[in-house]
Amino acid sequence: MTYKKISEIKHVGCFNHITGDYSYEENGCTYLYIDGIQLKKDERVKHIVSLGKYFCVQYTSNHLEIYSGHSLPKVLKRDDHCEINTYFLNEAAGPYIGYRKLVPETLEWRNNILSLESGEWLLSQDVPYRLFKVGEMIFGYNSQESELYHLNHSGQIVWKHRLARVYESFDSRPDHLHKILGVADTKLWFWTSNDRLIAVDMATGNPVHLFSSSDSDRNNPDYIVIEHLGSYFFREADKTIISISERGVYILDAANAKCIENYPITKIYTNGVSSFIHGMVFLEEVNKLSFIAKLFDTPHYGYAGILDLAEKQILWIDDLAPSSSDTHISTGQPAFESGDKLYVKDFNDTLHIYQRE
């Protein structure tokens, strides 16, 4: 597998990794490039996200344009009487967006989920929790209480799961939900800010499996400590959880929590790569990920590449700017594949476009 660079676009604000659409600035003006059409806009674009057959363009003012093909069926703007924000739900939620507003009387944020297809709210009442959608189930997270809730469509709590506190020396602090990963069998898996991997029973919210790679849990009998836990990916195709860190790769069967594979990262270091455990995202092929890297003799993350997990080898790697030693790629901005093209955005807001050969 090889990629050939075919284009560089300067001053890119954001891009949609599924469609390849992007926004950019030129001569003080903002442009939106969607499906081969260039549109001039009055403000900067914050996000371009695909949701089912729709794609949404969110602006810095938080107003949202919802497109279906080339048509613009819906625009959500700031309310004159209360502050309104929109946010994108967890991955694989489908054509839905999170919607929250600040109630002037109580200064409390209230949330709901809007269906882009029907235009209807999923909850009959707004709730004070950030929302997630997994299949037909709706979950809310209360950050003040560190509690995850399963909600019915009336917005009432069916069950709650409180995240255990983190104990360090003579002090303790709350743990927080970092990311909902997915569902396997009857278990909901999620990742916490303390590097805990937790599965709860979807019917009751009771914990079923507790894993951790945090030093604070090494003496905690409730957790199974695994050295190789790091960034988590839920692979829907085979219901596995893949964790990659600078220490190694750990692949877990999410249905039964059994380890499928576990090996040190040194088994896949090749081509002089010293560190590439950043900005990883799965490509269309099940076992392949893109990554951001630096080599042993370079101080910056200026390389993009493709890793084959099954073969444990780097298939392709390229220096985005071989003539410049100060070009960095954001470690939080992965290389994305769309069709036969690969898109990488660097810290200088240049979008590098590659063609698969």
C-alpha positions, 0 to 999 in steps of 0.5 A: 500500500502506497500513497502519492501526495496530489495536493496541498491546501493552505489556511484550512480551518477544518475538514470532513474526513468522511466526505473530504469536504473542507473550509479554508480562508483566503484574502480575509474571506471564509470558504466552504468547499462541499461536494466540489462546490465552493461557497463563501461564508460570513464566519469561520467554520468550526466543524464539518461532520457527517451524520448518516445521509446528512452532514452538518456545518457548525460555525464559531457562533455555534449556529448549525447548517444541516445539509442533505446533498446540495440542499440546506433543509435546516438551520439552527441559530442562537435563540434571542432569549437564551443561549443555545449550543449544539454538540455532536454525539458519540461515534455511530450515534447516527443522524442525531445532534445534541442540543442544549440551552441555558435557562435564564431563570435558573442558569442551568443547561438543559439538554435534548437530542434532535433527530435530523430525519424527523425533526423531533426531540428524542426526550419528552423533556430536557435534562441537565446531563450531557447526552449520548445515544447507543442504538435505541438507548439514551445515556446521560452523564452528570459530571458533578456527581461522576454518574452515568445514567440510562434514561427513558424517553421521558428523560427519567433515570432508569439506572445510574452508575457512579464512577469510583473515586481515584485514590492516590496517597492520602487524597482522592479525586473523582474519575470522569467519563472520557468516551463511550466505546460501544456495546457488545452482547449486553454490556456497555463499554466506556473509558474514563479519564483515569485510564479505566476500561469499564463494562456495565450491564445495560439492563441494570448499570451494575459493573461487569468488568473493570480494567485499569492501567493507572498506577493508582489502581495497582493495589485496588482489588476491584480492578484487573491491571493491564500494562498495555492499556492506552488509547482505546478503539472499539472495532464494531466489525468483530466487537473487539476493543483495541488499546494501543500505548507506548508500551504495547497493543492489547486486543480484548473480546468485548463480548466476554472480556477475554484477551485475544492478543497482547504484545509489546510495541517493539514488535511493530517498530520499523523504518526508524519510527521512534514514536507513533502512538498518536492521532490513530484512527481506523481506516476502512480496512479492519486491521489498518490504522493511520498514525502520526509519527516522529523518527529517531533523528527528528524532534517533531511529529511531521510524519503520517503513516499506515499501520497493519495490526494483523501483520504488525508492520508499518505499510507506508510512511511519509514526511509531510514537509521534508524541506521544513524541520518545523512542520508538526502534525497535531497529535490529536488530529489523525490522518483520515481516509476517504475513499482512495484519498488520505487527508492530513492537516498540520499545525500550519493549517495546511491540508495534505491530500494523498491518493492511494496507488 
